[in-house]
Amino acid sequence: MTRADRDGFTTTFGALLATLGSAVGLGNIWKFPSLTGANGGAGFLVVYLAATMLVGLPVMIAETMLGRSARADAVTTFDRLAPKSQGWWKIVGWMGFAAALLIMAFYSEVAGWVYAYVFKSMTGEIATTDPKIAAVAFGGLVSDPTSSLIWQWVVLGVTGVVIAFGVSRGIEAVARRLMPLLFVLLLVLCVRSLTLTGAKQGLAFLFDPDFAKITPAVVLTALGLAFFKLSLGMGTMLTYGSYFREEQNIPATAARVMLADLSVSLLAGIAIFPAVFAFGFEPAAGPSLVFMTIPAVFTSMPGGVVFMTVFFVLTAIASVGAILSLLEVPVAILSQRYGLGRKPAAAVTIAMIAALGVPAALSQGVAANWKLFGLNPFDLFDFLSSNVLLPLGGILICLFVGWVYGLAAPERRMAAEGTPLARWTIRTVFFLIRWVAPLAIAIVLLNGLGVF
Ligand code: TRP
């Protein structure tokens, strides 16, 4: 395939929405609240904010720029841009391939729970503010091997069909339509949650930091979350960047995506934590937190069953944009580098994920004791991807862009486009890419893994 006839995003606004669609997903609605709850609340949030702005944003710019320069999949990009003697850089692309499969193995399961909750909302089965009843409903779903596997396969089937249709038709079409609605519904949830008696305690938990709870492992988790939230470190942004048009302003797009993504996460937090304390849920409940508290907030307002159903439908749809961007990395490698058709490439990718997904799907039930490093498969895949592969990929991408590929050409180009303020901003961002981000990630990674 030549560079000219590659598929791509047709408008700059469409590209922004698709990128946002990749960033906003279960990471905001499910992972952000459960990790914030499990790691002590506001202190974690502060570290997360720092990680997002000082590391997440520069990595996002570096990664997207790389893709647009090479106009290729995550592996081929390094073939094209690295000096001939440094062919090993393409390992970054292969790490991304592996990370995509690992993330999808558990992400598809969580998405499956969301799909199941659409139906459970309609029947009223989960309409309760009682933590005990909520726990039974959630536990019944996730510990049952048949329903866990079937819902995961439904998710893989649906998203596999969308990805097979290609970039502009598939991804853009879905991304464009439903984000604003989800935003509005989250606002409604926030208002209800904030007006519950006892809401104050939840707000204090979320916004009044206690830095004593911050350990090196917590900092690594916050950094991993920042990568996960912004879809960084594994070639998603690189691959999307390769579909950007020449006139797309990458720093501005990245900044918008970061801010919008952050607002959705904060809204989810504000919707959930006041309710956690008002109804007596356990903030450190982990993966089950959202699935118990969100229904409780809806149950406490008029028309709750209807809103609850709509909420889970929208969350399911939000997860599609994120999943498509995860699938796009291996699909692009298989189809563009190895010449597989888009449909067979999608089928092969989905089949690999389905295989890896079985132990992840069974982790809350029959596979709960299949442990490696003390983690069940679900937690292990999550840890390996978010806390190891993504940060490692982020360091390598920054080093490659900052020191090997070089920033001279992009710097000249962006500087020519902008005002003095824009030029100053670009210099700062490039300083972050060269020095701050790789060093910060390296220190956090080694420290968090207990190396020093
Ligand atoms: N950012 C998405 C979310 O928050 C998940 C996701 C999509 C992702 N693509 C990714 C995470 C690439 C890591 C890497 O739900």
Residues whose N, C-alpha, C, O or C-beta is under 5 A from the ligand:
A	BS01	LIG	S22 A23 V24 G25 L26 G27 N28 F227 F228 K229 L230 S231 L232 M234 T236 A322 S325 L326
